[in-house]
Amino acid sequence: MNFSLEAAGLALLHSLWTGALIAASLAFALLFLRSARARYNAALLALLLFALAPLLWLLPEPARYTTAGSMPLASAVLPDAPPPSGWLRLLPCFWAAGAAVFAVRALGGWAVIHRLRRQGDPVTDPALLEAVRKWSAVLGITRTVHVLTAAVESPVTMGWWRPVVLLPLSALTGLGRSELEAVLAHELAHIARHDYLINWLQIGFEIVYFYHPAAWWISSVLRREREHCCDDLAIQLSGDRRRYARALLQLADLQSCRPPALAARQGDLETRIRRILQMKQPSAAPAWALPLLLLAVSLLSAQPPTPNTCASLPQHEAWLNTQVQWIIEDRERAAFLRLKEPAECDRFVEQFWQRRGEGAKAEHKRRMSWAAERYPNLEVARRTYVQLGPPDEIESHPNEGYEFWRYRSLPGKEKNYTVRFDLKGR
């Protein structure tokens, strides 16, 4: 191979159009492929072709053979080739600097996740470990899978020779037994499919082609379809689509941020839930589609709350879902649902108002009462009033059926922030 700077720069240039062509071919193929496994294999093939295509420009040119007393035709007709451009020599230097940055980023994620693995505590629940052994045998996993609790925000599978599943402590305390087993089934599917090795190949691909948008798109397709493949295997093991969808929703509610980089788990939750429940995939989902879908799935697959928790007590359930549902933060809700003793629940409610300052409870009660009286059938108006407070100006147009609220100076919002409400449902 010719490893001159000119050849490397030329390979980088040609990768722009070859990569775009491969990505367009994958997009066309995805229009006809339906199964997650076929779509995953197509994306993996596209990734390999994308990675290898630029190497063709590093191959040496074929030698020219001439007979005695003859001259190659090209040399006789064409002038000498111009000297290589200086900017073509600089391209590999800029590429190397960018690739180094992404490589350091990947190594940093690897170091973080391995530190969490060393600091993890083994899970000792016999029933849970028995489920792991049973499903490992079904999936053909011959190596022992270790399950640890660690300071991660979502489950992480790592290792090939010695596979390990890292679970957040909140998953053990916040999920029921069946939901936790369904989540573990998904992680075991990653191990059975050797996704850890493919993920490292994918990370290397992203480092080398960090500059190409088509490369990132192919990588995102591969990650999405990988999650779909593991979802299919998890459903086969758990045997209940609704229970598995409920497990994903509850796990998402416990999360407060994305997992580390090496976890490579960025699947779209809405798409996954729709697919798991065999619902029709919309071509373009509006902004309110995901909250509406999550609410529908929660109602569809709802089960009685776990006994001896705050959510099982009528007064605390009413406080959470009908009194502070618009001002409580996600992390506060998750912490409240993990409490078990009534005294702990009462103490949580007391500290909840203390954190918001003196008079917050009375002001919240006043806002809830005023909003419920004036807008009994318009939830968006009640929520806005409770969260933002009374507007500085209300411009009502009852004949046209809408109303404007204006806030002249609102923290975190632009000046004269305006909200419009449709009064038809009022």
KEKOL-363345 format. One record per residue (C-alpha): residue in one letter; x, y, z. Coordinates in Angstrom, 2 decimals. Each point is the difference from the previous one (the first is absolute). Example, Ala and Ser with C-alpha at 12.3 -4.5 7.8 and 13.67 -1.06 7.14 Angstrom:
a	12.30	-4.50	7.80 .
s	1.37	3.44	-0.66 .
END
This chain:
m	0.00	0.00	0.00 .
n	1.02	3.57	-0.66 .
f	-0.06	1.81	3.36 .
s	1.14	3.42	-1.24 .
l	-1.77	3.06	1.34 .
e	-1.38	0.73	-3.47 .
a	-1.55	-3.46	-0.28 .
a	-1.45	0.24	3.51 .
g	-1.50	3.41	-0.76 .
l	-1.45	-1.34	-3.23 .
a	-1.54	-2.93	1.89 .
l	-1.62	2.42	2.45 .
l	-1.48	2.01	-2.86 .
h	-1.36	-3.05	-1.78 .
s	-1.52	-1.28	3.26 .
l	-2.44	2.92	-0.15 .
w	-1.80	-1.21	-3.10 .
t	0.51	-3.75	0.54 .
g	-1.38	0.27	3.55 .
a	-2.97	2.02	-1.18 .
l	-0.73	-2.57	-2.70 .
i	0.16	-2.89	2.48 .
a	-2.26	1.84	2.46 .
a	-2.53	0.72	-2.75 .
s	0.03	-3.69	-0.97 .
l	-0.67	-0.98	3.61 .
a	-2.87	2.49	0.22 .
f	-1.52	-1.52	-3.13 .
a	0.40	-3.55	1.34 .
l	-1.65	0.91	3.30 .
l	-3.16	0.91	-1.90 .
f	-0.51	-3.69	-0.83 .
l	1.49	-1.77	3.03 .
r	-2.40	-0.63	2.85 .
s	1.66	-2.32	2.53 .
a	2.42	1.53	2.50 .
r	2.59	-2.68	-0.73 .
a	0.01	0.71	-3.75 .
r	0.21	3.75	0.57 .
y	2.83	-0.48	2.47 .
n	1.96	-2.18	-2.42 .
a	-0.52	2.57	-2.78 .
a	1.29	2.80	2.23 .
l	2.99	-2.10	1.07 .
l	0.84	-0.77	-3.64 .
a	-0.29	3.70	-0.85 .
l	2.37	0.84	2.86 .
l	2.60	-2.50	-1.22 .
l	-0.25	1.21	-3.60 .
f	0.24	3.61	1.16 .
a	3.14	-0.81	2.00 .
l	1.78	-1.91	-2.79 .
a	-0.96	1.99	-3.11 .
p	2.54	2.86	0.50 .
l	2.83	-2.54	0.26 .
l	-0.34	-0.66	-3.72 .
w	1.50	3.43	-0.64 .
l	3.12	-1.01	1.92 .
l	0.73	-2.94	-2.33 .
p	2.96	0.50	-2.38 .
e	-0.74	0.77	-3.61 .
p	0.53	-2.94	-2.41 .
a	3.43	-0.06	-1.66 .
r	0.26	1.00	-3.63 .
y	1.74	-2.50	-2.32 .
t	1.59	1.11	-3.29 .
t	1.79	-1.79	-2.78 .
a	3.46	0.93	-1.28 .
g	-0.01	3.24	-1.90 .
s	-3.57	0.85	0.98 .
m	-1.56	2.62	2.27 .
p	-3.18	-0.17	2.09 .
l	-2.82	1.76	-1.80 .
a	-0.92	2.11	3.01 .
s	3.53	1.33	0.33 .
a	0.06	0.88	-3.67 .
v	-3.25	1.98	0.06 .
l	-0.53	1.44	3.49 .
p	2.23	2.56	1.73 .
d	1.74	-0.80	3.25 .
a	-2.29	-0.10	3.04 .
p	0.11	3.15	2.14 .
p	1.65	-0.23	3.40 .
p	-2.33	-0.89	2.89 .
s	-1.79	2.88	1.70 .
g	1.23	1.10	3.40 .
w	-3.45	-0.11	1.56 .
l	-0.29	-3.67	-0.98 .
r	3.02	-0.73	2.18 .
l	-1.57	1.87	2.92 .
l	-3.29	-1.96	0.00 .
p	1.49	-3.09	1.74 .
c	1.48	2.27	2.68 .
f	-3.36	1.60	0.79 .
w	-1.64	-3.44	-0.09 .
a	2.57	-1.43	2.45 .
a	-0.65	2.84	2.46 .
g	-3.76	-0.51	-0.12 .
a	0.27	-3.77	0.28 .
a	2.26	0.37	3.03 .
v	-2.64	2.09	1.77 .
f	-2.70	-2.63	-0.60 .
a	2.39	-2.79	1.01 .
v	0.72	1.71	3.33 .
r	-3.73	0.41	0.51 .
a	-0.59	-3.72	-0.61 .
l	2.86	-1.01	2.31 .
g	-1.39	2.28	2.67 .
g	-3.36	-1.75	-0.21 .
w	1.73	-3.37	0.14 .
a	1.96	1.04	3.12 .
v	-3.15	1.25	1.73 .
i	-1.98	-3.15	-0.64 .
h	2.87	-2.26	1.13 .
r	0.38	1.98	3.20 .
l	-3.72	-0.44	0.67 .
r	0.43	-3.72	-0.63 .
r	2.80	-0.26	2.57 .
q	-2.07	1.92	2.54 .
g	-3.18	-2.02	-0.61 .
d	-1.60	-2.31	2.55 .
p	-1.14	-3.51	-1.01 .
v	-3.74	-0.68	-0.08 .
t	-0.78	-2.81	2.42 .
d	-3.72	-0.52	-0.61 .
p	-0.24	-3.80	-0.64 .
a	-3.18	0.23	-2.08 .
l	1.48	2.71	-2.21 .
l	3.24	-1.90	-0.51 .
e	-1.96	-3.15	-0.82 .
a	-1.89	1.90	-2.71 .
v	3.33	1.18	-1.42 .
r	1.34	-3.57	-0.09 .
k	-3.19	-1.34	-1.57 .
w	-0.14	2.60	-2.75 .
s	3.75	-0.25	-0.64 .
a	-0.50	-3.69	-0.77 .
v	-2.91	0.79	-2.33 .
l	2.04	2.62	-1.87 .
g	3.06	-2.24	-0.25 .
i	2.22	2.10	2.27 .
t	2.67	-2.39	1.30 .
r	1.98	2.48	2.09 .
t	-1.13	1.06	3.47 .
v	-1.81	3.33	0.01 .
h	0.67	2.12	3.09 .
v	-2.68	2.48	1.12 .
l	1.16	3.00	2.04 .
t	-1.60	3.15	1.36 .
a	1.95	3.15	-0.85 .
a	-0.38	3.76	-0.24 .
v	-1.44	-0.07	-3.51 .
e	-3.19	1.68	-1.19 .
s	-1.18	-2.94	-2.12 .
p	1.01	-3.66	-0.46 .
v	3.36	-0.45	-1.74 .
t	1.37	-3.21	-1.52 .
m	3.76	-0.27	-0.42 .
g	2.67	-2.61	-0.55 .
w	0.22	-2.92	-2.40 .
w	2.14	-2.63	1.69 .
r	-1.35	0.87	3.44 .
p	-3.37	1.65	-0.66 .
v	-1.41	2.27	2.67 .
v	-3.37	1.75	0.34 .
l	0.05	3.20	2.06 .
l	-3.34	0.96	1.50 .
p	-0.86	3.31	1.67 .
l	-1.02	-0.40	3.60 .
s	-3.23	1.81	-0.81 .
a	-0.94	-2.85	-2.35 .
l	0.18	-2.51	2.86 .
t	-2.05	2.17	2.32 .
g	-2.35	1.62	-2.51 .
l	-0.91	-2.90	-2.31 .
g	-2.10	-3.04	0.78 .
r	1.44	-3.50	-0.34 .
s	-1.59	-0.71	-3.39 .
e	1.03	3.40	-1.42 .
l	3.57	-0.43	1.24 .
e	0.23	-3.45	-1.57 .
a	-1.27	1.43	-3.29 .
v	2.73	2.67	0.08 .
l	2.62	-2.67	0.72 .
a	-1.29	-2.06	-2.94 .
h	0.76	2.95	-2.28 .
e	3.56	0.28	1.37 .
l	0.60	-3.73	-0.40 .
a	-1.10	0.31	-3.61 .
h	2.84	2.49	-0.53 .
i	2.46	-2.54	1.39 .
a	-1.37	-2.85	-2.11 .
r	0.32	2.12	-3.15 .
h	3.60	1.10	0.84 .
d	-1.10	3.63	-0.26 .
y	2.89	1.13	2.21 .
l	2.51	-0.89	-2.74 .
i	-2.14	1.55	-2.74 .
n	-0.37	3.12	2.11 .
w	3.78	0.38	0.22 .
l	0.19	-0.37	-3.78 .
q	-2.66	2.67	-0.26 .
i	1.88	2.34	2.34 .
g	3.12	-0.40	-2.12 .
f	-2.07	0.76	-3.10 .
e	-1.33	3.19	1.61 .
i	3.53	1.07	0.93 .
v	1.36	-0.51	-3.53 .
y	-2.96	1.62	-1.78 .
f	-0.91	2.61	2.58 .
y	-0.23	2.64	-2.73 .
h	-2.65	-1.75	-2.11 .
p	-3.72	0.52	0.86 .
a	-0.94	-3.15	-1.93 .
a	2.30	-2.04	2.25 .
w	-1.79	1.21	3.11 .
w	-3.37	-0.74	-1.59 .
i	1.00	-3.58	-0.89 .
s	1.31	-0.44	3.55 .
s	-3.30	1.25	1.45 .
v	-1.96	-2.43	-2.18 .
l	2.22	-2.84	1.20 .
r	-0.56	0.94	3.64 .
r	-3.75	0.33	-0.45 .
e	-0.41	-3.33	-1.72 .
r	2.30	-1.66	2.54 .
e	-2.38	1.06	2.75 .
h	-2.95	-1.28	-2.01 .
c	1.68	-3.39	-0.44 .
c	0.61	-0.25	3.74 .
d	-3.56	1.12	0.70 .
d	-1.26	-2.91	-2.13 .
l	2.13	-2.49	1.93 .
a	-1.07	1.48	3.34 .
i	-3.66	-0.36	-0.98 .
q	0.59	-3.64	-0.91 .
l	1.56	-0.63	3.41 .
s	-2.48	1.97	2.11 .
g	-3.01	-1.07	-2.07 .
d	-1.95	3.22	0.64 .
r	0.22	3.07	-2.24 .
r	-1.92	2.26	2.36 .
r	2.11	-0.93	2.99 .
y	3.18	0.68	-1.95 .
a	-1.33	3.37	-1.24 .
r	-0.96	0.89	3.57 .
a	3.52	-0.92	1.17 .
l	1.55	2.38	-2.55 .
l	-2.34	2.82	1.06 .
q	0.71	-0.49	3.69 .
l	3.74	-0.20	-0.67 .
a	-0.14	3.23	-2.02 .
d	-1.81	1.69	2.88 .
l	2.85	-0.96	2.33 .
q	2.65	1.45	-2.28 .
s	1.17	3.58	0.30 .
c	2.60	0.10	-2.79 .
r	1.46	-2.05	-2.82 .
p	2.30	-2.96	0.65 .
p	3.76	0.23	-0.60 .
a	1.33	0.09	-3.56 .
l	1.01	-3.64	-0.19 .
a	-3.47	-1.16	0.94 .
a	-1.13	1.06	-3.48 .
r	-3.67	-0.15	0.93 .
q	-1.71	2.94	-1.76 .
g	-3.07	-1.70	-1.37 .
d	-3.08	2.15	-0.42 .
l	-2.34	-1.01	2.83 .
e	-3.17	0.93	-1.87 .
t	1.00	-2.05	-3.05 .
r	0.94	-2.98	2.16 .
i	-3.25	0.07	1.98 .
r	-2.12	0.26	-3.14 .
r	1.91	-2.86	-1.57 .
i	-0.23	-2.21	3.10 .
l	-3.76	0.50	0.23 .
q	-0.33	-0.44	-3.79 .
m	-1.47	3.45	-0.42 .
k	0.08	1.89	-3.30 .
q	3.08	2.14	-0.43 .
p	-0.86	3.58	-0.99 .
s	1.98	1.61	-2.79 .
a	0.46	3.21	1.96 .
a	-0.92	0.15	3.67 .
p	-0.95	3.36	1.52 .
a	1.61	1.21	3.20 .
w	-2.85	-1.21	2.18 .
a	0.00	-3.55	-1.44 .
l	2.50	-1.51	2.44 .
p	-1.69	1.21	3.23 .
l	-3.35	-1.15	-1.36 .
l	1.42	-3.38	-0.94 .
l	1.64	-0.49	3.39 .
l	-3.27	0.85	1.72 .
a	-1.91	-2.45	-2.21 .
v	2.45	-2.82	0.65 .
s	-0.02	0.70	3.72 .
l	-3.80	-0.22	0.10 .
l	-0.01	-3.06	-2.24 .
s	2.49	-2.00	2.01 .
a	-0.62	1.44	3.46 .
q	0.13	-2.39	2.92 .
p	-0.93	0.51	3.63 .
p	2.79	1.89	1.80 .
t	2.47	-1.93	2.04 .
p	-1.24	-0.37	3.60 .
n	1.68	1.87	2.83 .
t	1.15	2.95	-2.12 .
c	-1.00	3.64	-0.03 .
a	-1.87	-0.50	-3.26 .
s	-2.22	-2.62	1.62 .
l	-1.28	2.41	2.66 .
p	-3.09	1.91	-1.25 .
q	0.94	3.33	1.59 .
h	3.54	-0.07	-1.39 .
e	-1.13	-1.19	-3.43 .
a	-2.46	2.90	-0.14 .
w	2.74	2.43	1.09 .
l	2.32	-1.22	-2.75 .
n	-2.44	-0.28	-2.90 .
t	-2.61	2.70	0.64 .
q	1.67	2.66	2.17 .
v	3.66	0.42	-0.96 .
q	0.07	-1.80	-3.35 .
w	0.96	3.22	-1.84 .
i	2.79	1.21	2.29 .
i	1.72	-3.16	1.25 .
e	3.27	-0.84	-1.76 .
d	0.68	-3.41	-1.54 .
r	2.77	-0.81	2.48 .
e	-2.30	0.95	2.90 .
r	-2.79	-2.21	-1.35 .
a	2.38	-2.96	-0.39 .
a	1.32	0.47	3.55 .
f	-3.53	0.27	1.41 .
l	-1.13	-3.21	-1.72 .
r	2.89	-1.92	1.56 .
l	-1.05	0.85	3.56 .
k	-1.88	-2.67	1.95 .
e	-0.76	1.20	3.52 .
p	-2.90	2.47	0.50 .
a	2.19	2.10	2.28 .
e	2.59	0.31	-2.76 .
c	-2.72	1.09	-2.43 .
d	-1.26	2.68	2.40 .
r	3.52	1.23	0.58 .
f	0.62	0.19	-3.74 .
v	-3.13	2.14	-0.50 .
e	1.12	2.33	2.80 .
q	3.50	0.40	-1.49 .
f	-1.50	0.45	-3.46 .
w	-1.63	3.26	1.06 .
q	2.94	1.08	2.14 .
r	2.29	-0.15	-3.06 .
r	-2.32	2.40	-1.83 .
g	0.00	2.64	2.71 .
e	-2.40	1.56	2.45 .
g	-3.50	0.54	-1.30 .
a	0.46	-2.31	-3.01 .
k	-2.63	-2.48	1.17 .
a	-2.65	2.67	0.51 .
e	0.78	1.67	-3.31 .
h	-0.16	-3.34	-1.82 .
k	-3.39	-0.74	1.58 .
r	-1.26	3.42	-1.08 .
r	1.16	-0.50	-3.58 .
m	-1.53	-3.47	-0.22 .
s	-3.33	1.28	1.36 .
w	-0.14	3.03	-2.31 .
a	0.97	-1.99	-3.09 .
a	-2.47	-2.80	0.74 .
e	-2.84	2.49	0.47 .
r	0.67	2.03	-3.15 .
y	1.27	-2.73	-2.35 .
p	-1.60	-3.26	1.20 .
n	0.26	-1.67	-3.43 .
l	3.18	1.61	-1.32 .
e	2.94	-1.85	1.56 .
v	2.68	1.86	-1.96 .
a	-1.18	3.31	1.47 .
r	-0.15	-1.39	3.53 .
r	3.50	-1.46	-0.33 .
t	1.39	3.24	-1.42 .
y	-1.51	2.08	2.79 .
v	1.29	-2.36	2.70 .
q	3.52	-0.17	-1.47 .
l	0.47	3.63	-1.10 .
g	-2.36	1.87	2.27 .
p	-2.51	2.74	-0.86 .
p	0.70	1.74	-3.31 .
d	0.60	3.73	-0.18 .
e	-2.66	0.35	-2.66 .
i	-2.88	-2.16	-1.29 .
e	-1.38	0.80	-3.43 .
s	-3.21	-1.95	-0.51 .
h	-1.81	-0.53	-3.30 .
p	-3.04	-2.13	0.93 .
n	-1.73	0.46	-3.33 .
e	3.05	-1.28	-1.90 .
g	0.55	-2.71	2.60 .
y	3.51	0.76	1.23 .
e	1.83	1.87	2.74 .
f	3.49	1.53	0.39 .
w	2.06	0.08	3.21 .
r	2.98	2.33	0.12 .
y	2.87	-0.04	2.48 .
r	2.11	3.15	-0.22 .
s	3.03	-1.42	1.84 .
l	0.21	-3.72	0.68 .
p	3.22	-1.74	1.15 .
g	1.37	-2.18	-2.77 .
k	-2.38	1.46	-2.61 .
e	0.23	2.88	-2.43 .
k	-1.63	3.31	0.85 .
n	-3.73	0.26	-0.62 .
y	-0.30	-3.79	-0.08 .
t	-3.43	-0.83	-1.45 .
v	-2.09	-3.17	0.26 .
r	-3.12	-0.60	-2.10 .
f	-2.83	-2.30	1.15 .
d	-2.87	-1.46	-1.99 .
l	-3.15	0.62	2.04 .
k	-2.21	-2.51	-1.80 .
g	0.59	-2.62	2.66 .
r	-0.53	2.44	2.85 .
END
